[in-house]
Structure formats: C-alpha cells, structure tokens
Amino acid sequence: MSPRALFLTTSYPRHPDDWAGRFVAEFAADLVARGWRVRVLAPGRGWSPPGVERLRWPAPPGLFDGHGAPEALRRRPLIAPPRAAAAQLALTAAARRCVHPADVIVGHWLLPAGPAALAAARRHGNRTHLVAHGSDVALLERLPRAVARLLDRVAGITFVSRDLSARFAARLGRPPTARCHVHPMGIPPPSPCRATLDRLRRLAAGRPIVASVGRLVPLKGFDVLAEALGHLPRPRPLWVAAGDGPERARLADRCAALGVDLHLPGPVGPAARDALLAAAAACVVPSRPIGRRREGTPLVVLEALSAGAPLIASAIGGIPAVADPAGALLVPPADPRALAGALSRVLGDPALSARMRAAHRRAGAACRWSVIGAAHEAALRG
C-alpha cells in the first residue's frame, strides 16, 4: 500500500508561478513521484501540483499572507501575537479533522505546525515529522524553553542547515530526543525561458548582469548589495533584483542616489528566474542577521549553483556549508566593501568565472529533488 502523508503548512503557492512556499509543493510532488499519496493542508485556495490534493485551513488574514509571519511580527508587534494564537487553534482543529488517513504528518515550520501535528497525531498514533526553516529556531529562541521541548516530542525533525540544528539543541538545553536530520530543500532542474533571456540581454546592452532573487526585506541584505555596487567603478553592471517586498521603494531610491542601475521585475516564476540566473555574470546572496534571525539554506543558493551562475554570498547561517565546497565566494555579512571586492574579482576575471560555473554545476546537480528527495523520504519513513 502506498505510504500516505499529510503536510501542514502556513505557506503554499496560489498559482504555478507563485514563490510563496513553492518548495513545500515541490517536496510533496517529489513524494508523489516516489509512490506516496500526499495531501497538503494550506491557507486559502489555489493551485497544487498534479497528484497532490490541496486542503484548506482558515488562517487569520495579515499573518501568513504578504511577506510572511516574521515580517508581520516585526512590523506589527501588537497585532501579530493574537493572530498567531488564532492561527494555532485553526490549524490544530483542521489537522484533527484531516489526519485520517495519514501514516505521517509533516509540519513545515515548527510553529504553528508542530503543536498541530502532535495534537492531531494523538487520535490515530500517526508518526510526526517537522521541517525547520530559517525563521523557526529564531522564534523558539524568543519563547520559553518548554515550547522547544514540546516540539522535541515528534518522531523526527529535518533542519535545512546544521546551524539551525545546533541552535535547536542549544535551545533545548540537552540532546534532542527526536531523530534529527540535516538536508536542504531540493530544487528542480533549471528550465530558462528563452524570451526572458533575450529581453534581459537587450536590457543589459552589453553590460554584465548582477542577479539577486528573494523577498525585498531587511534579512536579505539587498541594501548592502546596493552600497557594494556603488563602490564599483563606472560603467557599472546592471542589477536585476527579482522579488518584491516592503523595501522596494527604499531600495530604488538608494540605487538612484548611488548611481546604480537597478531593474525590478517583481516576483518571477521558475522559468524567468532560471533565465535571470543563466544571463547573470554573478548571483549575489547578501543576507545578514536581523536580531536572532538568520538564513537557513536559501533556495537561491542552490538554484544559482544548479544554473552555473557565479555565486557570491554572505558567510552566515547554512550558506557556507553549501556554497563553500562548491567554490562560491563568501564575504562577511553587512560588509559592502568586501562584497564590492568579490564582485570585482568575478566580473574582472573570466577564467575565475569559468571555473566557478563548472564547479557550481557539479555541486548543483546534487541539490535537485531527483537526488536529495531520497534523503527526505528516508527521514519521513523514520
């Protein structure tokens, strides 16, 4: 009989090109390809990959939509906690209704999915497994230790970086009892859109393209990249920043003041993202810490490697463990001059760029769902 999984998530794509929670949908689709039956309990209605059944739970508005719960908690600290409590109750009630039949309940993001998975599993004895991403452990570090120890009652937890796994153990104050795994999320093979690729090259008009992909929020450090590009001699490269967020207007104003040519296409789908990475002379991931928050293993790191885009990234969170062995250039976070120096090296040395592209493609092939999905499946089987 096919194994059955119920995913609990606060973020899930609304359409095929939606970036929000896309890796959750890809994880579910990979399990279906491996013979699983998968249902996903997600906020709202919308798209789901073929073979993956989408179920709905009524998430409170303004918490998980937009740019995610961490940004909502930061920008609206008085409104977000009551809504977070309401979300916990709503997801738990929905999970209890949907839990049968399921061999394993898979919670993406430790809160609110962890307590909901444990509560739902009490009725039928389901296995419980959590997947921890970049903001999860930072939230636990702000909450009483008892919350982390409650989550440690699940059968297993997959962390997307060793940094997050170590911080979770530190928060527990003892070795975890849950079986812990460290695997980044996977990525599909690149499939660049030819029309987008041609448009980008016309837009660049012979200049090198510096690419970034991600939400325009402080954690991503795009203001640091703006300052770094401002340190480069003219003529400067074209910066194409795919994504959207509350920092968009501020970033555009700063680039105008620095004389940096910035193109903001907004959120892009997978084919347009792959085209951007294929056209890029460098892909930059300038993430930095915001309080306790730091990156797990950003998918753009894996996507840049797979596409062979020369990667320059901050040495923070789970980034070095993936980027350093692949030959990427790592710089201290929030250091525009160090970032400018790395950009000058890559843009000014064709031989270095060629070596990085070849090494990145070899490393990126191991990050695809067709490979790494087997490790995730083994973790779910316990």
Residue pairs with C-beta under 8 A, 6 or more apart in sequence:
2 35
2 36
2 37
3 35
3 36
3 37
3 103
3 104
3 380
3 381
4 36
4 37
4 38
4 39
4 101
4 102
4 103
4 104
5 28
5 31
5 36
5 37
5 38
5 39
5 102
5 103
5 104
5 105
5 106
5 380
6 38
6 39
6 40
6 41
6 95
6 98
6 99
6 102
6 104
6 105
6 106
6 120
6 126
7 24
7 27
7 28
7 38
7 39
7 40
7 41
7 42
7 106
7 107
7 108
8 41
8 91
8 95
8 105
8 106
8 107
8 108
8 113
8 116
8 117
9 21
9 24
9 40
9 41
9 42
9 107
9 108
9 109
9 113
10 21
10 42
10 43
10 59
10 64
10 69
10 87
10 91
10 108
10 109
10 112
10 113
11 20
11 21
11 24
11 42
11 43
11 64
11 68
11 108
11 109
12 20
12 21
12 24
12 25
12 40
12 42
12 43
12 44
12 46
12 48
12 54
13 19
13 20
13 21
13 22
13 25
13 46
13 47
13 48
14 20
14 44
14 46
14 47
15 46
15 47
16 47
16 269
17 267
17 268
17 269
17 270
17 272
18 46
18 47
18 267
19 243
19 267
19 268
20 68
21 42
21 108
22 270
23 185
23 186
23 299
24 40
24 42
24 108
25 40
25 48
25 49
25 52
26 49
26 185
26 186
26 187
26 188
26 369
27 131
27 185
27 186
27 369
27 373
27 376
28 38
28 40
28 48
28 49
28 52
29 49
29 50
29 51
29 52
29 369
30 186
30 369
30 370
30 373
30 376
30 377
31 38
31 373
31 376
31 377
31 380
32 38
32 49
32 50
32 51
32 52
33 373
34 373
34 374
34 377
36 377
38 51
38 52
38 53
39 52
39 53
39 54
39 55
39 98
39 102
40 48
40 52
40 53
40 54
40 55
41 55
41 56
41 57
41 91
41 94
41 95
41 98
42 54
42 55
42 56
42 57
43 56
43 57
43 58
43 59
43 64
43 65
44 56
44 59
44 65
45 54
45 56
46 54
47 54
48 54
55 94
55 98
56 94
57 90
57 91
57 94
57 95
58 90
58 94
59 65
59 87
59 90
59 91
60 83
60 86
60 87
60 90
62 72
62 76
62 79
62 83
63 69
63 72
63 80
63 83
63 84
63 87
64 72
64 87
66 72
67 215
67 217
67 245
67 246
68 135
68 215
69 80
69 84
69 135
70 135
70 138
70 139
70 219
70 293
71 217
71 245
71 246
72 79
72 80
72 83
73 80
73 81
73 84
74 290
75 246
84 111
84 112
87 112
88 111
88 112
88 115
88 116
91 112
91 113
91 116
92 112
92 115
92 116
92 119
92 120
94 116
95 105
95 116
95 117
95 119
95 120
96 119
96 120
96 123
98 120
99 105
99 120
99 121
99 123
99 124
99 126
100 123
100 124
102 124
102 126
103 126
103 127
104 126
104 127
104 128
104 129
104 155
104 380
104 382
105 117
105 120
105 121
105 126
105 127
105 128
105 129
106 117
106 129
106 130
106 131
106 380
107 113
107 114
107 116
107 117
107 128
107 129
107 130
107 131
107 154
108 130
108 131
108 133
109 131
109 132
109 133
109 135
109 136
110 130
110 132
110 136
110 137
110 139
110 140
110 151
110 157
111 136
111 139
111 140
111 147
111 151
113 130
114 130
114 150
114 151
114 154
115 150
115 151
117 128
117 129
117 130
117 154
118 128
118 150
118 151
118 153
118 154
120 126
121 127
121 128
127 155
127 156
127 380
127 382
128 153
128 154
128 155
128 156
129 154
129 155
129 156
129 157
129 158
129 379
129 380
129 382
130 151
130 154
130 156
130 157
130 158
130 178
131 157
131 158
131 160
132 157
132 158
132 159
132 160
132 164
132 165
132 168
132 296
133 160
133 164
133 296
134 160
134 164
134 293
134 294
134 295
134 296
134 298
134 317
134 318
135 293
136 164
137 164
137 167
137 168
137 171
138 291
138 292
138 293
138 294
140 147
140 148
140 151
140 168
140 171
141 167
141 171
141 292
142 292
145 171
145 172
145 173
148 168
148 171
148 172
149 172
151 157
151 178
152 172
152 176
152 177
152 178
153 177
153 178
154 178
155 178
155 179
155 382
156 178
156 179
156 180
156 181
156 379
156 380
156 382
157 168
157 176
157 178
157 179
157 180
157 181
158 180
158 181
158 182
158 183
158 376
158 379
159 165
159 168
159 180
159 181
159 182
159 296
160 182
160 183
160 184
160 185
160 296
160 297
160 318
161 182
161 184
161 295
161 296
161 297
161 317
161 318
161 321
162 182
162 318
162 321
163 294
163 296
163 317
163 318
163 321
164 296
164 317
164 318
165 180
165 182
168 176
168 180
169 175
169 176
169 180
179 379
179 382
181 375
181 379
183 372
183 375
183 376
183 379
184 296
184 297
184 299
184 302
184 318
184 322
184 367
184 372
185 297
185 299
185 302
185 372
186 302
186 367
186 368
186 369
186 370
186 371
186 372
186 373
186 376
187 299
187 302
187 303
187 306
187 364
187 367
187 368
187 369
188 270
188 368
188 369
189 306
189 368
189 370
190 274
190 277
190 278
190 303
190 306
190 307
191 270
191 271
191 274
192 271
192 274
192 275
192 277
192 278
192 307
193 271
193 272
193 274
193 275
194 275
196 271
196 272
196 275
196 276
197 275
197 278
197 279
200 209
200 240
200 275
200 276
200 279
201 279
203 238
203 240
203 263
204 238
204 279
207 235
207 236
207 237
207 238
207 261
208 237
208 238
208 281
208 282
208 347
209 237
209 238
209 239
209 240
209 276
209 279
209 280
209 281
210 225
210 229
210 237
210 238
210 239
210 240
210 280
210 281
210 282
210 283
210 284
210 343
211 239
211 240
211 242
211 276
211 277
211 279
211 280
211 282
211 283
211 284
211 304
211 309
212 220
212 222
212 225
212 239
212 240
212 241
212 242
212 243
212 283
212 284
212 285
212 286
212 300
213 242
213 243
213 268
213 273
213 276
213 277
213 283
213 300
213 303
214 220
214 222
214 242
214 243
214 285
214 298
214 300
215 243
215 244
215 245
216 222
216 241
216 243
216 244
216 245
216 246
216 247
216 248
216 251
217 245
217 246
217 247
218 247
218 288
218 290
219 287
219 288
219 289
219 290
219 293
219 294
219 295
220 243
220 286
220 287
221 286
221 287
221 288
221 314
221 333
221 334
222 241
222 247
222 251
222 286
223 247
223 250
223 251
223 254
224 286
224 288
224 333
224 334
224 335
224 336
224 339
225 239
225 284
225 286
225 336
225 339
226 239
226 251
226 254
226 255
226 258
226 260
226 262
227 254
227 258
227 336
228 286
228 336
228 337
228 339
228 340
228 343
229 236
229 237
229 239
229 255
229 258
229 260
229 340
229 343
230 258
230 259
230 260
230 336
231 336
231 337
231 340
232 340
232 343
232 344
232 347
234 259
236 259
236 260
236 261
237 261
237 281
237 282
237 343
237 347
238 261
238 263
239 255
239 260
239 261
239 262
239 263
240 263
240 265
240 276
240 280
241 251
241 262
241 263
241 264
242 265
242 266
242 267
242 268
242 272
242 273
242 276
243 266
243 267
243 268
244 266
244 267
248 264
251 262
251 264
252 262
252 264
254 260
255 261
255 262
256 262
265 272
268 276
273 303
274 303
274 307
277 283
277 303
277 304
277 307
277 309
278 307
278 308
278 309
280 304
280 309
280 310
281 310
281 346
281 347
281 353
282 309
282 310
282 311
282 312
282 343
282 346
282 347
283 300
283 304
283 307
283 309
283 310
283 311
283 312
284 311
284 312
284 313
284 339
284 343
285 298
285 300
285 301
285 304
285 311
285 312
285 313
285 314
285 319
286 313
286 314
286 333
286 339
287 294
287 295
287 298
287 313
287 314
287 316
287 317
287 319
287 333
288 314
288 316
288 333
288 334
289 316
289 333
294 316
294 317
295 314
295 316
295 317
295 318
295 319
296 317
296 318
297 317
297 318
297 319
297 321
297 322
298 319
301 311
301 313
301 319
301 322
301 323
301 328
302 322
302 364
302 367
303 364
304 311
304 360
304 364
305 311
305 322
305 323
305 326
305 328
305 360
305 361
305 363
305 364
305 367
306 360
306 361
306 364
306 365
306 367
306 368
307 360
307 361
307 364
308 357
308 358
308 360
308 361
308 364
309 357
309 360
310 328
310 329
310 346
310 352
310 353
310 356
310 357
310 360
311 323
311 326
311 328
311 329
311 356
311 360
312 328
312 329
312 330
312 331
312 339
312 342
312 343
312 346
313 319
313 323
313 328
313 329
313 330
313 331
314 330
314 331
314 332
314 333
314 334
315 330
315 331
315 332
315 333
316 333
319 330
320 330
322 363
322 367
323 330
324 330
325 363
326 359
326 360
326 362
326 363
326 364
327 355
327 356
327 359
327 360
327 363
328 356
328 360
329 342
329 345
329 346
329 356
331 338
331 339
331 341
331 342
332 338
345 352
346 352
346 353
346 356
347 353
365 371
366 372
